[in-house]
Amino acid sequence: MSDTVWEAKVKGLLKAELKRRNVTYAQLVEKLAALDVVDTEPNIRNKLARGKFTAVFLVQCLEAIGATSLRLLES
């Protein structure tokens, strides 16, 4: 699988978790700030649109929204 495919997969995972919890990008900015992670809504929107972000950012987002597990496969 190419990097582009992997990036799309990771982007989809994070977006799905945000949607499951009804968390907007603006709310994510606030939740990240509570963890002392400073980011802006446009920056987050761009990261997710590109699908290019670090594993650290992914885990910070999951922690911020209270995700305790992650679905890798849709059933």
Backbone as JSON Lines, residues from 0, in Angstrom:
{"i":0,"aa":"M","n":[0.85,-1.18,0.0],"ca":[0.0,0.0,0.0],"c":[0.9,1.25,0.0]}
{"i":1,"aa":"S","n":[0.51,2.25,-0.74],"ca":[1.29,3.48,-0.82],"c":[1.06,4.35,0.42]}
{"i":2,"aa":"D","n":[1.97,5.3,0.63],"ca":[1.82,6.24,1.75],"c":[0.51,7.02,1.64]}
{"i":3,"aa":"T","n":[0.12,7.36,0.42],"ca":[-1.11,8.11,0.22],"c":[-2.32,7.33,0.73]}
{"i":4,"aa":"V","n":[-2.31,6.04,0.5],"ca":[-3.41,5.19,0.98],"c":[-3.41,5.13,2.5]}
{"i":5,"aa":"W","n":[-2.23,4.99,3.1],"ca":[-2.12,4.97,4.56],"c":[-2.57,6.29,5.16]}
{"i":6,"aa":"E","n":[-2.16,7.4,4.54],"ca":[-2.57,8.71,5.03],"c":[-4.08,8.87,4.99]}
{"i":7,"aa":"A","n":[-4.71,8.4,3.93],"ca":[-6.17,8.47,3.82],"c":[-6.82,7.61,4.91]}
{"i":8,"aa":"K","n":[-6.23,6.47,5.2],"ca":[-6.78,5.58,6.23],"c":[-6.72,6.24,7.61]}
{"i":9,"aa":"V","n":[-5.57,6.83,7.94],"ca":[-5.41,7.47,9.25],"c":[-6.33,8.68,9.36]}
{"i":10,"aa":"K","n":[-6.41,9.47,8.29],"ca":[-7.3,10.63,8.27],"c":[-8.74,10.17,8.51]}
{"i":11,"aa":"G","n":[-9.14,9.1,7.84],"ca":[-10.49,8.57,8.02],"c":[-10.76,8.09,9.44]}
{"i":12,"aa":"L","n":[-9.75,7.47,10.05],"ca":[-9.9,6.99,11.43],"c":[-10.18,8.15,12.38]}
{"i":13,"aa":"L","n":[-9.37,9.21,12.26],"ca":[-9.54,10.34,13.17],"c":[-10.86,11.06,12.91]}
{"i":14,"aa":"K","n":[-11.18,11.28,11.65],"ca":[-12.44,11.96,11.33],"c":[-13.64,11.15,11.82]}
{"i":15,"aa":"A","n":[-13.56,9.83,11.71],"ca":[-14.66,8.97,12.18],"c":[-14.82,9.07,13.69]}
{"i":16,"aa":"E","n":[-13.7,9.12,14.41],"ca":[-13.78,9.24,15.87],"c":[-14.38,10.59,16.27]}
{"i":17,"aa":"L","n":[-14.01,11.64,15.56],"ca":[-14.58,12.96,15.84],"c":[-16.09,12.95,15.57]}
{"i":18,"aa":"K","n":[-16.47,12.34,14.48],"ca":[-17.89,12.28,14.12],"c":[-18.69,11.45,15.12]}
{"i":19,"aa":"R","n":[-18.14,10.31,15.53],"ca":[-18.83,9.45,16.52],"c":[-19.15,10.21,17.8]}
{"i":20,"aa":"R","n":[-18.26,11.12,18.14],"ca":[-18.43,11.87,19.39],"c":[-19.02,13.26,19.16]}
{"i":21,"aa":"N","n":[-19.41,13.54,17.92],"ca":[-19.99,14.85,17.56],"c":[-19.09,16.01,17.98]}
{"i":22,"aa":"V","n":[-17.79,15.87,17.74],"ca":[-16.82,16.9,18.1],"c":[-16.45,17.68,16.84]}
{"i":23,"aa":"T","n":[-16.67,18.98,16.88],"ca":[-16.29,19.85,15.77],"c":[-14.81,20.21,15.89]}
{"i":24,"aa":"Y","n":[-14.27,20.79,14.83],"ca":[-12.87,21.22,14.88],"c":[-12.68,22.3,15.94]}
{"i":25,"aa":"A","n":[-13.66,23.19,16.07],"ca":[-13.58,24.26,17.09],"c":[-13.55,23.64,18.49]}
{"i":26,"aa":"Q","n":[-14.38,22.64,18.71],"ca":[-14.39,21.96,20.01],"c":[-13.08,21.21,20.24]}
{"i":27,"aa":"L","n":[-12.54,20.63,19.18],"ca":[-11.27,19.92,19.3],"c":[-10.16,20.88,19.73]}
{"i":28,"aa":"V","n":[-10.16,22.09,19.18],"ca":[-9.17,23.1,19.57],"c":[-9.25,23.33,21.08]}
{"i":29,"aa":"E","n":[-10.46,23.48,21.61],"ca":[-10.65,23.7,23.04],"c":[-10.2,22.51,23.86]}
{"i":30,"aa":"K","n":[-10.54,21.31,23.4],"ca":[-10.17,20.09,24.13],"c":[-8.65,19.89,24.11]}
{"i":31,"aa":"L","n":[-8.02,20.21,23.0],"ca":[-6.56,20.11,22.93],"c":[-5.92,21.14,23.86]}
{"i":32,"aa":"A","n":[-6.48,22.33,23.91],"ca":[-5.95,23.38,24.78],"c":[-5.97,22.94,26.24]}
{"i":33,"aa":"A","n":[-6.98,22.16,26.62],"ca":[-7.06,21.65,28.0],"c":[-5.9,20.7,28.3]}
{"i":34,"aa":"L","n":[-5.27,20.16,27.24],"ca":[-4.1,19.29,27.41],"c":[-2.8,20.06,27.16]}
{"i":35,"aa":"D","n":[-2.92,21.39,27.1],"ca":[-1.77,22.26,26.81],"c":[-1.21,22.05,25.41]}
{"i":36,"aa":"V","n":[-2.08,21.66,24.48],"ca":[-1.72,21.54,23.07],"c":[-2.36,22.71,22.35]}
{"i":37,"aa":"V","n":[-1.53,23.6,21.83],"ca":[-2.04,24.81,21.18],"c":[-2.07,24.59,19.66]}
{"i":38,"aa":"D","n":[-3.25,24.74,19.09],"ca":[-3.43,24.62,17.65],"c":[-4.64,25.46,17.27]}
{"i":39,"aa":"T","n":[-4.77,25.77,16.0],"ca":[-5.89,26.58,15.55],"c":[-6.84,25.72,14.73]}
{"i":40,"aa":"E","n":[-8.08,26.18,14.63],"ca":[-9.07,25.45,13.84],"c":[-8.65,25.32,12.38]}
{"i":41,"aa":"P","n":[-8.19,26.42,11.74],"ca":[-7.75,26.26,10.34],"c":[-6.58,25.28,10.18]}
{"i":42,"aa":"N","n":[-5.66,25.3,11.12],"ca":[-4.52,24.39,11.06],"c":[-4.98,22.93,11.18]}
{"i":43,"aa":"I","n":[-5.88,22.68,12.1],"ca":[-6.4,21.32,12.27],"c":[-7.17,20.89,11.02]}
{"i":44,"aa":"R","n":[-7.98,21.79,10.5],"ca":[-8.74,21.48,9.28],"c":[-7.77,21.11,8.14]}
{"i":45,"aa":"N","n":[-6.69,21.88,8.0],"ca":[-5.71,21.59,6.95],"c":[-4.99,20.26,7.17]}
{"i":46,"aa":"K","n":[-4.61,19.99,8.41],"ca":[-3.94,18.71,8.7],"c":[-4.83,17.54,8.31]}
{"i":47,"aa":"L","n":[-6.1,17.63,8.67],"ca":[-7.01,16.53,8.37],"c":[-7.32,16.46,6.88]}
{"i":48,"aa":"A","n":[-7.4,17.57,6.22],"ca":[-7.66,17.58,4.78],"c":[-6.5,16.93,4.02]}
{"i":49,"aa":"R","n":[-5.28,17.25,4.45],"ca":[-4.09,16.67,3.81],"c":[-3.9,15.21,4.2]}
{"i":50,"aa":"G","n":[-4.3,14.87,5.42],"ca":[-4.05,13.52,5.92],"c":[-2.62,13.34,6.38]}
{"i":51,"aa":"K","n":[-1.91,14.43,6.52],"ca":[-0.51,14.35,6.96],"c":[-0.37,15.0,8.33]}
{"i":52,"aa":"F","n":[-0.22,14.16,9.33],"ca":[0.02,14.64,10.69],"c":[0.76,13.55,11.43]}
{"i":53,"aa":"T","n":[1.37,13.94,12.53],"ca":[2.2,13.0,13.28],"c":[1.35,12.06,14.12]}
{"i":54,"aa":"A","n":[1.98,10.98,14.53],"ca":[1.33,10.05,15.45],"c":[1.05,10.76,16.78]}
{"i":55,"aa":"V","n":[1.92,11.67,17.15],"ca":[1.73,12.43,18.39],"c":[0.43,13.24,18.3]}
{"i":56,"aa":"F","n":[0.2,13.91,17.17],"ca":[-1.03,14.68,16.98],"c":[-2.25,13.76,17.04]}
{"i":57,"aa":"L","n":[-2.17,12.61,16.41],"ca":[-3.27,11.65,16.44],"c":[-3.61,11.25,17.88]}
{"i":58,"aa":"V","n":[-2.6,10.89,18.65],"ca":[-2.83,10.46,20.04],"c":[-3.33,11.64,20.88]}
{"i":59,"aa":"Q","n":[-2.81,12.83,20.66],"ca":[-3.3,14.0,21.39],"c":[-4.78,14.21,21.12]}
{"i":60,"aa":"C","n":[-5.19,14.1,19.87],"ca":[-6.6,14.27,19.52],"c":[-7.46,13.19,20.17]}
{"i":61,"aa":"L","n":[-7.02,11.96,20.09],"ca":[-7.79,10.85,20.67],"c":[-7.93,11.04,22.18]}
{"i":62,"aa":"E","n":[-6.84,11.43,22.82],"ca":[-6.87,11.7,24.27],"c":[-7.83,12.85,24.57]}
{"i":63,"aa":"A","n":[-7.75,13.91,23.77],"ca":[-8.58,15.1,24.0],"c":[-10.07,14.79,23.9]}
{"i":64,"aa":"I","n":[-10.44,13.89,22.98],"ca":[-11.87,13.58,22.81],"c":[-12.33,12.42,23.67]}
{"i":65,"aa":"G","n":[-11.41,11.87,24.46],"ca":[-11.78,10.8,25.38],"c":[-11.88,9.42,24.76]}
{"i":66,"aa":"A","n":[-11.22,9.23,23.65],"ca":[-11.23,7.9,23.01],"c":[-10.33,6.96,23.81]}
{"i":67,"aa":"T","n":[-10.88,5.83,24.18],"ca":[-10.1,4.84,24.92],"c":[-9.73,3.66,24.05]}
{"i":68,"aa":"S","n":[-10.31,3.61,22.86],"ca":[-9.97,2.57,21.9],"c":[-10.18,3.14,20.5]}
{"i":69,"aa":"L","n":[-9.65,2.44,19.52],"ca":[-9.75,2.91,18.14],"c":[-10.12,1.73,17.26]}
{"i":70,"aa":"R","n":[-11.13,1.91,16.42],"ca":[-11.55,0.85,15.48],"c":[-10.69,0.94,14.24]}
{"i":71,"aa":"L","n":[-9.94,-0.11,13.96],"ca":[-9.12,-0.11,12.76],"c":[-9.88,-0.67,11.57]}
{"i":72,"aa":"L","n":[-10.85,-1.49,11.81],"ca":[-11.66,-2.07,10.74],"c":[-13.13,-1.76,11.02]}
{"i":73,"aa":"E","n":[-13.84,-1.4,9.99],"ca":[-15.29,-1.21,10.12],"c":[-15.97,-2.55,9.98]}
{"i":74,"aa":"S","n":[-16.9,-2.81,10.87],"ca":[-17.62,-4.1,10.79],"c":[-19.07,-3.89,10.48]}
